[in-house]
Amino acid sequence: MSRGQSISFSFPPFAGWVRRIILTCTGIYLAQIVLDRVFGIPFRRTEDWFALFPVDVVHGRIWELVGYSLAHDGFSHVFFNMLTLWFIGAYLERDWGPRRFIECYTFCVVGAALVTIAIAYTHFLGANPAIGTVGASGGIFGLLMAFGILYADQEMFLFPLPFRIKAKYLVGIWVVVAIVAVFEPANGVAVFAHLGGLLFGFLWVKFMPSRGMSYAATERYFGARNSYYRWKRRRAARKFEVYMRDHDRKVDFDEHGNYIPPDDNEKTNGGSKSGWVN
């Protein structure tokens, strides 16, 4: 997607992780409706199966850090969340690729949950760690922030509204709405997930590697593994030096633990040095 062109959000692509998340959340919502109306299991009860309860998370139910994003409080909640995810997420996933997109989305979902838990235990504005939170808003607000930063001057047609708005202004409006919503008594602690998502979306764009967390983790893993093997080789070289010295023989290793042949071997081999290589 070119960052200098206007884009329409009328018919974004419906594929990849965006489609999987939308179908999963919609399917869970429909299943809750069926359980409620056909089997008599109250909607609120099934909602609690997925909800994020800070008091539960601190006692080990860490799956709630992600599970809460799969359930929603009602039709308008799931409809507008999934619509926004489709409009924003489809273009980000197309530009980033599926791996980086789902990493960012999950990062924001978990980050929003952590902010919600932290605020709940401060009891700020009546926040209570025993109150549950559901909805994908944390991850979606994170994607909004990422989109607003990366495509700040991108003009978008907001279907069905007949005018264009730059991405940075759209995100600014949502930030103001999220902040105002915090001080509405009826909203409860759940709105802090919106602010948490915005924060972690900002952190993702500003500080995460451009190739994503999994790539960075892989690079760090192999770097740490190679450092460990180099340390083992140097350690083995020192032990061998001590062993040979105890037997009145001298061997030499370089700073990497590579064996340095004696001068007579160098002449035999045409002056070249052999040894282990990394």
C-alpha positions, 0 to 999 in steps of 0.5 A: 500500500502506497503511503502517499495515496488515498485508500478506501475502506469500503472493501478491504481484503478478508483473509489471513489472520484477520479472517481467522480472528473475525470468524472465531470471535463471531462464532463464539458470540453465536455459540453463546446466543445458542447456549443461552436461547436453546440450552438455557445457559445464561449469556453472562455465564458463558461470557465469564468463561472467557473474561479477564478477571485480574484477581484470577490472572494473579492466581495463575489463570494466565490464559485469560490474558488472551482469551478475553479478546475472543468474547464480546458483550453484545451484538454492537460490541462484536460487530463494531470491533470486528468491522474495525479489525477488518478495516484496519487489520486487513491493510496492516496484514497485507503490508506486514505479512501474517506473522508480524501482524499476529505478533503485533495484535497479540502483543497489544491484546496482552499489553492491554490486559496487563494495563487493565490488571495494573489499574484494577489493583490501584482501584483508580476511579473505582476499578476492581480486580474482581470485575471481568473484561471482554472484547478485542478492543485492546488489540484493535486500538493497538492496531489503530495506533500502529496504523496512525503512526506508520501511515500518519498522512494517509487519507482514508475514505471512511465507509459509509461517510462521504469524506476523507480523513488522515490516519493520524487524525482518526487515531487522535479522535479515538485516543480522545474518545478512549480517555473521555470514556475512562471518566464515564462511571458506567464504563467500568474498568474495561475501558482501560484496555483501550488505553493499554492497547494504544500504549502497546501499539505505540511501543510496538511501532517504536521499539520492536524489530521491523521483522517482528518478535519471533525473528528477533528472538530467533536471532538472539537464540542463535547468538546466545547458543553460538556464544555458549559454544565459543565459551565451551571451546575456549574452556576446553582449550585452556584445560588441554593446555594445562594437561599438556603442560603437566606432561611437559609439552606446550600447545598454543590456542588463540583467543577463540580457542582455535589450535595453533600448530607449532612452527615446524608444522607450519613449514610442512603445511606451507606456512598455513595454520589449521584448526577449528573454525566457527 
